[in-house]
Amino acid sequence: MPSDCALVSADTDRAAVSPTSGPIARRVLHEEVAARLREWITEGVLAPGERLNERVLCDRLAVSRTPLREACKMLAAQNLVVLHPHRGASVAAPSAEDVCHLFELMAALEGLSGELAALRHDAAELREIRALHREMLTAHAAGDLPAYYRLNRAIHAAINACARNPMLTQTYDSVNLRIQHLRFRSNFNRAKWDAAVADHERMLEVLARRDASAMRALLEAHLRAKLEAVLEGVGGAGAADAAAVARPAAWMALAGASR
């Protein structure tokens, strides 16, 4: 997990000595800043609702305010950051109801990705997913959640790529960005983390035998389990609010059908 500005100093130095023109270097730099902020939001270094202190972040990232502000605009367009006129920016904090809606949509997108991937993947893609899976198991065994999660995310992205549907990928990426921090924290409970790994073992088996309907059902159930872990992990008074969320009828019907 990132802890200080040393993590980005090398990237910043490379951008500063780029042989390209100034405006292009600035564009690259603010994208690098956005990527680092996105990672910190995912891993909880920057918590939902937290104000983004420009002075602190500029010092930590070793950048000026301009690329930081441009990065915040990028993240705001992705619904990860909220811009407040004349008051800076803060990390987006979706309500429990919003979380349910996002996971309902993500489950459908994951399911469709899995169904199409089962039908369309080739042998090389399956080998790559298996290689990522082995690396993910190593991270899981070591208890390295950040490394595990990066590999986990790569596996889901690879499955989506196997679907060979760029419109699906565009929508998938847009929605998935908004729940990365929630998917990450769903593994804080070790039993649920272990269950998620077992799901991935089954995904490989189902993908290899090209069982499209089973792959869709498995990925949809995987996302439902993630939502339950997220809601259970809400502490204090928020837990009662999360438990009381009235999930959409279609979502509840889907959940009931899998039992």
C-alpha positions as CSV (number, residue, x, y, z in Angstrom):
1,M,0.0,0.0,0.0
2,P,1.5,3.4,-0.9
3,S,2.8,5.4,2.1
4,D,4.9,8.3,0.9
5,C,5.9,10.5,-2.0
6,A,8.9,8.2,-2.8
7,L,6.4,6.0,-4.6
8,V,5.9,8.5,-7.3
9,S,9.2,10.4,-7.4
10,A,10.7,8.2,-10.1
11,D,7.7,8.6,-12.3
12,T,7.7,12.3,-11.8
13,D,11.4,12.6,-12.6
14,R,10.8,10.6,-15.9
15,A,8.0,12.9,-16.9
16,A,10.1,16.0,-16.1
17,V,12.9,14.9,-18.5
18,S,10.6,13.8,-21.3
19,P,12.0,14.9,-24.7
20,T,8.4,15.8,-25.8
21,S,6.9,19.3,-25.4
22,G,5.7,20.8,-22.1
23,P,1.9,20.4,-22.6
24,I,2.3,16.7,-23.4
25,A,4.5,16.1,-20.4
26,R,1.9,17.8,-18.2
27,R,-0.9,15.6,-19.6
28,V,1.1,12.5,-18.9
29,L,1.9,13.7,-15.4
30,H,-1.7,14.4,-14.4
31,E,-2.7,11.0,-15.7
32,E,0.0,9.5,-13.5
33,V,-1.4,11.5,-10.5
34,A,-4.9,10.4,-11.3
35,A,-3.8,6.7,-11.4
36,R,-2.1,7.1,-8.0
37,L,-5.1,8.8,-6.5
38,R,-7.4,6.1,-7.9
39,E,-5.2,3.4,-6.3
40,W,-5.3,5.2,-3.0
41,I,-9.1,5.5,-3.2
42,T,-9.4,1.8,-4.0
43,E,-7.1,0.7,-1.1
44,G,-8.7,3.0,1.4
45,V,-5.8,5.3,1.8
46,L,-8.2,8.1,0.8
47,A,-11.5,7.2,2.5
48,P,-15.0,7.9,1.1
49,G,-16.1,11.5,1.9
50,E,-12.5,12.5,2.7
51,R,-11.5,16.0,1.7
52,L,-8.6,16.1,-0.8
53,N,-6.1,18.5,0.8
54,E,-4.2,20.0,-2.0
55,R,-1.1,21.0,0.0
56,V,-0.7,17.6,1.6
57,L,-1.3,15.7,-1.7
58,C,1.1,18.0,-3.6
59,D,3.8,17.3,-1.0
60,R,3.1,13.6,-1.0
61,L,3.1,13.2,-4.7
62,A,5.9,15.8,-5.4
63,V,3.8,17.7,-7.9
64,S,2.3,21.2,-8.3
65,R,-1.3,22.0,-7.9
66,T,-2.0,22.1,-11.7
67,P,-1.6,18.4,-12.4
68,L,-3.3,17.6,-9.1
69,R,-6.4,19.6,-10.1
70,E,-6.4,18.2,-13.6
71,A,-6.3,14.7,-12.1
72,C,-9.2,15.5,-9.8
73,K,-11.2,16.6,-12.8
74,M,-10.5,13.3,-14.5
75,L,-11.6,11.4,-11.3
76,A,-14.7,13.6,-11.0
77,A,-15.7,12.5,-14.6
78,Q,-15.4,8.9,-13.4
79,N,-17.6,9.6,-10.4
80,L,-14.7,8.8,-8.0
81,V,-14.3,12.4,-6.8
82,V,-16.7,15.2,-6.1
83,L,-15.7,18.8,-7.0
84,H,-17.0,21.5,-4.7
85,P,-17.1,25.0,-6.1
86,H,-14.5,27.2,-4.3
87,R,-14.1,24.4,-1.7
88,G,-11.8,21.9,-3.4
89,A,-12.7,18.2,-3.8
90,S,-13.5,15.1,-1.8
91,V,-13.7,11.4,-2.4
92,A,-17.1,10.3,-3.6
93,A,-19.2,8.5,-0.9
94,P,-22.1,6.6,-2.5
95,S,-25.0,5.8,-0.3
96,A,-25.9,2.2,0.7
97,E,-28.7,2.4,-1.9
98,D,-26.3,3.6,-4.6
99,V,-24.0,0.7,-3.7
100,C,-26.8,-1.8,-4.1
101,H,-27.7,-0.3,-7.5
102,L,-24.1,-0.3,-8.7
103,F,-23.5,-3.9,-7.7
104,E,-26.8,-5.0,-9.3
105,L,-25.6,-3.4,-12.6
106,M,-22.0,-4.8,-12.1
107,A,-23.4,-8.3,-11.6
108,A,-25.2,-8.2,-14.9
109,L,-22.1,-6.9,-16.7
110,E,-19.8,-9.5,-15.1
111,G,-22.4,-12.2,-15.9
112,L,-22.6,-11.2,-19.6
113,S,-18.8,-10.9,-19.8
114,G,-18.4,-14.4,-18.4
115,E,-21.1,-15.9,-20.7
116,L,-19.5,-14.5,-23.8
117,A,-15.9,-15.2,-22.6
118,A,-16.8,-18.9,-22.1
119,L,-17.9,-19.0,-25.8
120,R,-15.2,-16.8,-27.3
121,H,-11.9,-17.3,-25.4
122,D,-8.9,-19.0,-27.1
123,A,-6.2,-21.2,-25.6
124,A,-3.7,-18.4,-25.2
125,E,-6.1,-16.3,-23.2
126,L,-7.0,-19.2,-21.0
127,R,-3.3,-19.8,-20.3
128,E,-2.9,-16.1,-19.4
129,I,-5.8,-16.2,-17.0
130,R,-4.5,-19.3,-15.4
131,A,-1.0,-17.7,-14.9
132,L,-2.7,-14.7,-13.3
133,H,-4.7,-17.0,-11.1
134,R,-1.5,-18.7,-9.9
135,E,0.1,-15.4,-9.0
136,M,-3.1,-14.4,-7.2
137,L,-3.0,-17.6,-5.1
138,T,0.5,-16.7,-4.1
139,A,-0.5,-13.3,-2.9
140,H,-3.5,-14.7,-1.1
141,A,-1.3,-17.3,0.7
142,A,1.0,-14.4,1.8
143,G,-1.9,-12.3,3.0
144,D,-0.9,-9.5,0.6
145,L,-4.2,-8.0,-0.2
146,P,-3.1,-5.1,-2.4
147,A,-1.1,-7.5,-4.6
148,Y,-3.9,-10.0,-4.6
149,Y,-6.5,-7.4,-5.6
150,R,-4.4,-6.1,-8.5
151,L,-4.2,-9.6,-9.8
152,N,-7.8,-10.3,-9.1
153,R,-8.8,-7.2,-11.1
154,A,-6.5,-8.2,-13.9
155,I,-8.3,-11.6,-14.1
156,H,-11.8,-10.0,-14.3
157,A,-10.5,-7.6,-16.9
158,A,-9.1,-10.5,-18.9
159,I,-12.4,-12.4,-18.8
160,N,-14.1,-9.2,-20.0
161,A,-11.6,-8.9,-22.8
162,C,-12.4,-12.5,-23.9
163,A,-16.0,-11.4,-24.5
164,R,-14.8,-9.5,-27.5
165,N,-17.4,-6.8,-27.1
166,P,-15.9,-3.3,-26.9
167,M,-19.2,-1.6,-26.0
168,L,-19.6,-4.0,-23.1
169,T,-16.0,-3.3,-22.0
170,Q,-16.6,0.4,-22.1
171,T,-19.6,0.2,-19.9
172,Y,-18.0,-2.5,-17.7
173,D,-14.9,-0.3,-17.1
174,S,-17.0,2.8,-16.3
175,V,-19.1,1.1,-13.6
176,N,-16.3,-1.0,-12.2
177,L,-14.2,2.1,-11.5
178,R,-16.9,3.3,-9.1
179,I,-16.9,0.2,-6.9
180,Q,-13.2,-0.7,-6.8
181,H,-12.8,0.5,-3.2
182,L,-15.8,-1.6,-2.2
183,R,-14.6,-4.7,-4.0
184,F,-11.2,-4.3,-2.3
185,R,-12.7,-4.0,1.2
186,S,-15.0,-7.0,0.7
187,N,-11.9,-9.1,1.3
188,F,-11.2,-7.7,4.8
189,N,-13.1,-10.7,6.2
190,R,-10.7,-13.6,5.8
191,A,-13.5,-16.2,5.4
192,K,-15.1,-14.2,2.7
193,W,-11.7,-13.6,1.1
194,D,-11.2,-17.4,1.0
195,A,-14.6,-17.9,-0.4
196,A,-13.8,-15.4,-3.2
197,V,-10.7,-17.4,-4.1
198,A,-12.7,-20.6,-4.2
199,D,-15.1,-18.8,-6.7
200,H,-12.1,-18.1,-8.9
201,E,-11.1,-21.7,-8.8
202,R,-14.5,-22.6,-10.1
203,M,-14.4,-19.8,-12.7
204,L,-11.3,-21.4,-14.3
205,E,-13.0,-24.8,-14.4
206,V,-16.2,-23.5,-16.0
207,L,-14.3,-21.2,-18.4
208,A,-12.2,-24.2,-19.6
209,R,-15.2,-26.3,-20.4
210,R,-17.0,-23.4,-22.1
211,D,-20.1,-23.6,-20.0
212,A,-21.6,-20.2,-20.8
213,S,-24.7,-20.4,-18.6
214,A,-22.7,-21.7,-15.6
215,M,-20.1,-19.0,-16.1
216,R,-22.7,-16.3,-16.1
217,A,-24.4,-17.6,-13.0
218,L,-21.1,-18.0,-11.1
219,L,-20.0,-14.4,-11.8
220,E,-23.4,-13.0,-10.9
221,A,-23.3,-14.9,-7.6
222,H,-19.7,-13.7,-7.0
223,L,-20.9,-10.1,-7.2
224,R,-23.8,-10.8,-4.9
225,A,-21.4,-12.2,-2.3
226,K,-19.2,-9.1,-2.7
227,L,-22.2,-6.8,-2.0
228,E,-23.2,-8.8,1.1
229,A,-19.6,-8.5,2.4
230,V,-19.5,-4.8,1.8
231,L,-22.8,-4.2,3.6
232,E,-21.8,-6.4,6.5
233,G,-18.6,-4.5,6.8
234,V,-20.3,-1.1,7.3
235,G,-19.7,-0.2,10.9
236,G,-21.5,1.8,13.6
237,A,-24.9,3.3,12.8
238,G,-24.2,2.9,9.1
239,A,-24.6,-0.9,9.5
240,A,-28.3,-0.5,10.4
241,D,-28.9,1.8,7.5
242,A,-27.2,-0.6,5.0
243,A,-29.1,-3.5,6.3
244,A,-32.4,-1.6,5.8
245,V,-31.7,-0.8,2.2
246,A,-34.6,-1.9,0.0
247,R,-32.9,-3.6,-2.9
248,P,-34.7,-3.5,-6.3
249,A,-37.1,-6.3,-6.9
250,A,-35.2,-7.7,-9.8
251,W,-32.0,-7.9,-7.7
252,M,-33.9,-9.7,-4.9
253,A,-35.4,-12.1,-7.4
254,L,-32.0,-12.9,-8.8
255,A,-30.6,-13.4,-5.4
256,G,-33.4,-15.8,-4.5
257,A,-33.0,-17.8,-7.7
258,S,-29.4,-18.6,-6.8
259,R,-30.2,-20.1,-3.4
